[in-house]
Amino acid sequence: MAITPAPADATYIDAWLTDMDGVLVHEEQAIPGAADFVEALKSSGVGFQVLTNNSIFTPRDLRARLLGSGIDVPEERIWTSALATARYLADQRPGGTAYVIGEAGLTTALYEAGYTMTSREPDYVVLGETRTYSFEAITRAIRFLERGARFIATNPDVNGPSPEGTLPATGSVAALITAATGRQPYYVGKPNPLMMRTALNRIEAHSEHTVMVGDRMDTDVVSGLEAGMRTILVLTGSTAPELVETFPYRPTRVADSIADVVGLVHERLRRDGDQD
């Protein structure tokens, strides 16, 4: 599918947000054009953030994994659902306590936000991504919720990829806990516009002049749309071409892959230079 034309009245772009999995990488393999896209963003001088709903890894971990794929993203340019969750909780209840199901990406973010991890009457149950969900930990979370803890989840994704095939993700386990307790979690990651706004704040950008690039209509495109951004859907991830028209909203553009977006960064830079 060829990239669709730009709207005639498109205003200038001074920031980009891009999803990671399915846009820049598949597992740990770079998608062709991903490294060129990131280098174009860096050389253009625009603000940008690489976003992921995966809460397993810290930004330092993700930088190392991307670098191993040939994609050089500075650590401060990576924004995860774990970081967004920690920021949200620190704003809601500074210095609170949480019972956490997740990995280092989530526990580190909460610790650095001033939270205490506890197994004794926590303020929150915080559910994130892990490859080793424990029935014992889920049971304990259910009992804390029954005793009044608040329920937070990093993201609503129900499945995720692995070299062996599909894995259950945060949304699936949250649904199990909800079925047992009747308590719905508050999801902080995409498509919650909160994650997008905090990413914009990190680079002092405005949504009107920002583009969101993603591979999922139900998280990336809708979250960009609701935050007031233009959106580009790439067809290298979760959304098949034939499914695009089944959604009640549309991306601003559709591209075969991130390789087709590299020229847009340079094109926008040239246009902005001409206007100056």
N, C-alpha and C positions, 0 to 999 in steps of 0.2 A: 504494500500500500504506500503510495507516494505521499510526501508531506503536503498538507493542505496549505493554501495560500494564506498570507498574513492579512488581517483586517486592514482596510485602507486607512482607518482612523487610529491605528495603534499608536499609543504614546510611547515615549522613550522607556528603556529598560535600564535600571541601575542595580538590579539584584536578581539572583537566581537561587531557587531552592530545588534540590533534586533528591529523589529517592535513591537508595543504594541498590538493594537486591532487585534484580530484574531490569535495572536501568544501567548501572555501571558494572555489576558482576552477577554471575550465576555461581552460587557457592563461592569458591575462591578463584574462579576463572573470569578474567576481564572480558567484557563484551566489546567487540571491535568498535573503536571510536571513543571509548570511555576515557582513556588517558588523554587523547587529543582534546576532548571536551573540557576536562578539568584544567589542562594547560591553557586552553583558550580563555577560560574564566580567570585564571591567575594572571595571565598576561594583559587582559583587558582592564584589570583594576576594579572590576565591579565586585560588590559584596556577594558572597554565596555561602550556602550551607548544604552539607550532605546530610540527609535525614534518614533515619531508620526506626521502624517500630520494634526491631530486635533489641531486647534489653539485656541480653546475655553478656555482651562485651562492653568494656570501657572505651572511650574515644581513643585512648592510647593503643588498646588492642586492635581496634578497627583500623587505625592508621597503619599499623604493622601488617595487618592482613591485606589491606588495599595495596600497600607498597609491594608486598610479595606478588601481587597480580600486575605490577607495573603502573599503578595509579597512585600518584603522589598527592595526597590530600593532607594539609596541615591539621594537627589534632584539634585546634580551636575552630576548625571549619566543620566539625562533625557534631551533630545534634541527635541524641537518641531519645526514645520514649522513656528510658530510665532517668535521664537528666531532666526531662520535662516533668516527670512524676515527682522527682525530688524537689524541683522548683515549686511545683504546685503545693505540695504538702508543707514546705517551709513557709509559704505565704499563708496557707490556711491555718496551720497550728504550729508555730515556731517551737522548736525544741521538743517535738512530740515523740511518741514511741510507736513502733511498728513490728508486727510479726510478718516476716518476709518469706515468700516462696519465690526463689529466683537465684540468679548467679551474681558474679562479682560486679558486673555492670550496674546492677540495681543496688546492691548493698553498698558499694563504694559511693555511688551518687547520693544515697540517703545519708550515709555517714558524713560526707562532706557538706551536706545541707544542714547538719546539726541534729540528725535523728539518732535515736537509740534503738537498736534492734533488741527485741525482748520476746520471751515466751511466757510472760506473766502479765495478763490483762492489758494488752496494747491498745493504744488509741485507734490504730488502723490495722487491718489485714491488707497487705500489699502483695498482689499476685503479679509475677512477671514470667519471663520465658526461662525454661530450663529443659535440658535433654533428659533429666532424671526426676520427673515428678514423683513424689512420694505419697502413697496412700495415707501414711501416718501424718505427714505434714498437712495434707488436705483435710483430714479429719480434725486435726487441731485447729485449723483455720475456721472450719465450720462451727466449732464449739465457741471460739472467740466471737464470731459474728452473732451467735445465739445469745451471747452475754453482753452484746451492745457495741462491739467494735465496728468501725466504719469500713466499708469494702471499697478498695481501690484496685484497679488493674491497669497495667501499663499500656495495653492495646487490645483491640477486639479481634485480631486475626485468629481464625479458627484452625488454621493449619500453616505449616511452613515446609520448605524443601529440605531435603538431605540427599546425599549421594545414593542412599538406598531407597529413597521414595518419600512420600508425604509423612509428616509428623504432626501429631496434635499440638496445637499452640495455645497461647494464653486464653483466647476466646473460648476454646473447647473446655478447658479446665474451669474457667469462670462459669460456664453454663452448668457444669456438674455441681459446683458449689451453690449456684442459684437454685437449682432443682432441689437441693437438700435443705436450703434455708429460706427460700423465698426472697432473698436479698439480692438486688441487682448491683453490680459494681459501677463505679464511675470510671470510665475509660479516659485516660489522659492523652494517649498517643493518637495518631491519625485514625479516623478523620476528624477528631476534635480540633477545631480551629485554635484552641489554646496552644497546642504544640506549634502551630504555624506562627502565631503571633510572637511567642517567645523566641522562635528562631529568627524572625524579622528583627526583634529588639536587639538581638546579639550583634547584628550587622547594621543597626540603625537605618533600616530600610522601610519603605512604605509599600503596602500591598498593591497599590495602584500601579507601581513601577516595577513589579516583581513577577517573574514567571516561575511556576511550579512544574517540574518535569517528573512524571511517574509512570508506572506500568499497570496500576490498578485504578479502575474507574471508581470502585467503592471506597477507596481510602485516599489515594493521592489526588485524583481529579476533583472529587467532591470537596475535600478539605481545602484545596486551593481555591475552588469556586466560592465556597462559603466565607473564605477569608478575604475575598475581593481581588484575587490574582488572576492573571491569564494562565492557562494550563496547556501542557503538551503531554499527550499520551504516546508512549513508545510501545511497540508491539513485540517486545522481546521478553515479556514477563507473563503476568497472570491473566491479562485480558486479551482474549482472542479477537481478531478483527470482526468476526461475525456477531460478537456480543456487544460491540460499541453502541449500535443503534437500539439495543434493548433497554438502555438506561434512559431515564427521563431528563437527563442533562447531558451536555456535550462538552468535550474539551475544546479549547480554542483551536488547537491543531492536533493532527494525528501524524505520527512519523513511524517509519519502519523500525528505526533504532536510534540510539543516541548519536550515531555517526552522522545522521541527517540533521542534527541540531547544532553541530559544531559551527557550520557556516552562519547560523543565525546569530551566534555570539559576535562573530566578526562583522556581520552585516549591521547589527545594531550599533556596534562600536563606530563603524564608518558613518552611519546616519547621524549619530550623536555628534561626531566630530564635524560633519558638514553643517549641522545646526549651530555649532559654536562659532 
